[in-house]
Amino acid sequence: AILVERMAQHHWLRNRALHYQNHYLESGDESNASQVSLFMRYETMHERAFHKCLADILKIRAEKQKQEIGFASQARQEELHRVNLRCREGLADYQHTRISSVKCDIYCQEKRLETALARENRQFETQKAA
């Protein structure tokens, strides 16, 4: 609000300087050359001040938009982090289940091997006894 008010003041002062500059030029009096020069400087000064205020307003607006985008981006990053955590937990559960399955398969194979070895030992013992 302050910058907008200052812009309005600089706009009004620039127009005032321009008005006086035109007034002295229209009078045709060459002794007013220093006054015309002075009002030209005033016009230029207030024009620059107006544009500086405008640039400041645009800068503030851009920063505000950047912050709003940053908040949205931050929320999106947090959601992605939660999704990644869930994916990792799911992968860990899958690997645990897979390892358990492999262990079960190995256990079953060991039992079959033990049963087959026990059968072969019995056959060998019966052949040896006969």
Backbone torsions as a table, in degrees:
resi	resn	phi	psi	omega
1	ALA	NA	-39.3	-180.0
2	ILE	-64.3	-43.5	-179.2
3	LEU	-65.6	-38.0	177.9
4	VAL	-65.7	-41.9	177.5
5	GLU	-62.0	-43.3	178.6
6	ARG	-64.2	-37.4	177.2
7	MET	-61.3	-42.9	179.1
8	ALA	-62.4	-42.0	178.7
9	GLN	-62.3	-47.5	-179.3
10	HIS	-63.9	-36.4	178.1
11	HIS	-64.2	-46.2	-179.8
12	TRP	-63.6	-43.9	-180.0
13	LEU	-66.2	-36.2	177.4
14	ARG	-63.7	-46.4	178.9
15	ASN	-63.2	-37.1	178.1
16	ARG	-63.2	-46.2	179.3
17	ALA	-62.1	-40.2	178.5
18	LEU	-64.4	-40.4	178.0
19	HIS	-61.1	-48.4	179.7
20	TYR	-65.7	-37.6	178.0
21	GLN	-60.2	-47.8	178.7
22	ASN	-63.9	-38.3	179.5
23	HIS	-60.3	-46.5	-178.9
24	TYR	-69.8	-33.6	178.2
25	LEU	-68.9	-38.7	-179.2
26	GLU	-71.6	-24.2	-179.1
27	SER	-67.1	-25.7	177.3
28	GLY	76.8	2.0	179.5
29	ASP	-82.7	120.6	-177.2
30	GLU	-72.7	-15.2	179.2
31	SER	-74.7	-10.0	179.9
32	ASN	-90.6	9.4	-177.8
33	ALA	-60.7	-38.6	179.0
34	SER	-67.3	-35.7	177.6
35	GLN	-67.4	-41.2	178.1
36	VAL	-62.1	-43.8	179.0
37	SER	-61.6	-42.4	179.4
38	LEU	-62.2	-46.7	-179.0
39	PHE	-69.8	-26.4	174.0
40	MET	-67.7	-40.7	176.4
41	ARG	-63.6	-43.8	177.9
42	TYR	-59.6	-44.6	179.4
43	GLU	-59.2	-47.5	-179.8
44	THR	-63.2	-43.4	-179.3
45	MET	-60.7	-46.4	-178.0
46	HIS	-72.6	-29.9	174.9
47	GLU	-63.5	-46.5	178.4
48	ARG	-63.6	-43.2	-179.9
49	ALA	-62.5	-40.5	177.4
50	PHE	-58.9	-48.5	-178.1
51	HIS	-68.7	-30.3	175.7
52	LYS	-66.4	-43.7	177.2
53	CYS	-62.4	-42.3	178.4
54	LEU	-61.6	-44.1	178.5
55	ALA	-62.1	-39.7	178.4
56	ASP	-64.0	-41.6	178.0
57	ILE	-62.6	-45.3	179.6
58	LEU	-63.9	-36.8	178.2
59	LYS	-65.3	-44.5	179.1
60	ILE	-63.0	-41.7	178.9
61	ARG	-62.3	-43.8	-179.7
62	ALA	-63.7	-41.6	178.4
63	GLU	-63.3	-41.5	179.2
64	LYS	-63.1	-44.2	177.7
65	GLN	-63.4	-38.8	179.2
66	LYS	-63.7	-40.0	178.4
67	GLN	-65.7	-42.2	178.7
68	GLU	-62.8	-41.9	177.1
69	ILE	-65.2	-39.3	178.7
70	GLY	-60.3	-40.8	179.5
71	PHE	-65.5	-42.5	178.3
72	ALA	-64.7	-42.6	179.0
73	SER	-63.3	-40.7	179.8
74	GLN	-64.2	-42.7	178.1
75	ALA	-63.1	-40.2	178.3
76	ARG	-64.8	-39.7	179.0
77	GLN	-65.9	-38.8	177.6
78	GLU	-63.8	-41.6	178.4
79	GLU	-63.9	-42.7	176.8
80	LEU	-62.0	-38.2	178.4
81	HIS	-63.0	-43.8	178.7
82	ARG	-63.1	-41.1	178.8
83	VAL	-64.1	-42.3	178.6
84	ASN	-62.3	-40.7	177.6
85	LEU	-61.8	-43.4	178.5
86	ARG	-62.6	-40.5	178.6
87	CYS	-63.0	-43.6	179.1
88	ARG	-64.3	-40.9	178.1
89	GLU	-63.5	-42.3	177.9
90	GLY	-63.3	-41.5	178.0
91	LEU	-63.8	-42.1	178.7
92	ALA	-63.3	-42.2	177.6
93	ASP	-62.5	-42.9	178.9
94	TYR	-60.7	-46.9	-179.8
95	GLN	-63.8	-39.7	178.5
96	HIS	-63.2	-43.5	178.5
97	THR	-64.0	-42.0	180.0
98	ARG	-64.5	-43.6	178.6
99	ILE	-63.5	-41.6	178.2
100	SER	-61.6	-40.8	178.9
101	SER	-63.9	-43.4	179.4
102	VAL	-64.2	-42.5	178.1
103	LYS	-61.5	-40.5	178.4
104	CYS	-63.5	-43.7	178.4
105	ASP	-61.9	-42.8	179.2
106	ILE	-63.4	-42.4	179.4
107	TYR	-61.1	-44.9	179.3
108	CYS	-63.9	-41.4	178.4
109	GLN	-64.1	-40.2	178.3
110	GLU	-62.5	-42.3	179.5
111	LYS	-64.2	-42.2	177.5
112	ARG	-62.9	-40.7	177.8
113	LEU	-63.5	-45.1	179.1
114	GLU	-61.3	-40.9	179.2
115	THR	-65.4	-43.0	179.9
116	ALA	-65.9	-41.3	178.4
117	LEU	-65.3	-41.0	178.8
118	ALA	-62.8	-41.9	178.4
119	ARG	-62.6	-44.5	-179.7
120	GLU	-65.4	-39.6	178.1
121	ASN	-63.1	-40.7	178.3
122	ARG	-64.9	-42.2	178.5
123	GLN	-64.0	-41.1	179.2
124	PHE	-64.2	-40.9	-179.9
125	GLU	-66.9	-39.9	179.3
126	THR	-69.2	-35.8	177.8
127	GLN	-70.0	-37.2	-179.3
128	LYS	-70.0	-38.0	-179.6
129	ALA	-72.5	-27.5	-177.7
130	ALA	-84.0	NA	NA
